[in-house]
Every structure is written in structure tokens, then in C-alpha cells.
Amino acid sequence: MVPPIDPVLFSLGPFTVHWYGVLVVTGIMLGAQVAAYLAKRAGEDPERVWDMLMVAVITGIIGARIEYVTVSPHWTYYSQHIADAFKIWEGGLRIYGAVVGGALGVLGYAMVTKTRPWPLLDFAAPGMAMGHAIGRWGNFINTELYGPPTTKPWGLLIPLPYRVPPYNDIGLYPPDTLFHANFLYESIANLLLCLVLVWVADRFRGRLKEGTLIAGYLIGYSIIRFFMDYWRTDNTSAQVPALIFAALGIVFLIVRYQPWRPSQRAGA
């Protein structure tokens, strides 16, 4: 399996549109539809969710780019090429920066509109997983986010210029070597996470406390990311942040539900 199309969708003079950017935007729009669906099912105004998402998407992208640019080894390059740090259409976003940035955007929106932030974050949680599932296909087109060699038929055929050491040694890894499709595994896992969160929201409506879905997303995605990073070959592991965010999600749910006490009214 190899990327069937060029990473550049089209160019018009100095203006270039990359498939990565198109897929990220597509993921955001589909994720927003999921959030609006949950809001409507909960009896909330979907338009309010769209307004919130407009803010959260902007702050989320800013946060995702800031994390990508400032972490090692990327900072070594971007500290010398500051202008390139703004070229998000060429790829380079990190999920935990998006989570923090998006959450800050939601909190800001909630403060300005005098609404509770937790329901808004819950509506957005499954949509974030959906958006991530779609966006990962941008990594496929960019010929990145692959794992170690494999003999599986769905393995990726990575051209030599895109390989990282030691897999660029054709003596050990000839040109026809296949590599694990990490992007595909993570895309499928995030799609399943989205479906599970939507099912939980529908199945237990009226019994969930505010913040349950966003905590479930943090825990679920962090578990996915922790294990997937064992197979990453690009030296950008996020296992430590994954453990931190998973722990935060678990602690939040324990404190929120307090299982050692008698049951309380949902949403309290």
C-alpha cells in the first residue's frame, strides 16, 4: 500500500493547497457534526455548539501547532526557520496541544456567553475522536507515521527518501520492505472511540455527570496513543503525556462519581 496521490492537491501561483490540510478540515467538520448531533439529542441548541466549535477549532489548531513546533526534535529546525512554523498546511499538529488549546477556547466561550463549559466539552469529545480518525489519513498521503517492518499484506511501501534510520539502509531493508500502517491503526481506533462515546452518551443519557465524555475521550485516546507509540519510528513519542492525561481523566471520573458514596443526581 502506497499513497496513491500527490500530497499537493493543487497550486495557484504562490497559493498551495495540501491534502493534509483538506483532510484536517474535513475531520473538523465531521467532528462538528457529531458534536451538533449530541447537542440536539440532549435538547440543546446545535447552533450554540457550532459557535463554540468555531472558537475551539481556532485555539485547538494554534495549540496543536505550538506543541509540534516546540517539542524535540522539531524545535531544532523551527528555531532556525521561524516562518515555516506557520505553515500548518504542510503538516505538523500534535493532539495534546489541540486538546489543551481547544479546551481553553471552550472555557473562553463559556465565560463570555455565561454557559457551563462541561456540557460543551462533552459534546465535543466524540467529535474530536472522529476528527482525529479522518486527519490521520493526511499522514498516509504525506508518507509519514509508519511503524517497523512487517510482512502483513496491508503494510506500507515507504520510498527510501521518506525512511528514517535505520530503515533507510537498503542492505538491511530493501526497497520492497513493508512497514506497519500506524496511521491506519490509529484511525480505526479513534473511529471506534468516537462510536463508543456516542453510544455511551445515548445509552446513559440523564445518568452521566458533566465531564464524563471528555474524560472518557482523554482516557481512551491516551491508551491508544500510549500503545501506538511503541511502533512509531519518527522519534516523537507522546507516551509520557499520554500517561499524564489518562491519569487526569481517571482521577476526574473518580472524584466526579465518588463511587464510595451513595448515588447522586446526574449532572450535579
Summary of the structure (lengths in Angstrom):
residues: 268
radius of gyration: 19.8
end to end distance: 49.9
largest distance: 65.6
contacts: 847
relative contact order: 0.12
helix: 63%
strand: 6%
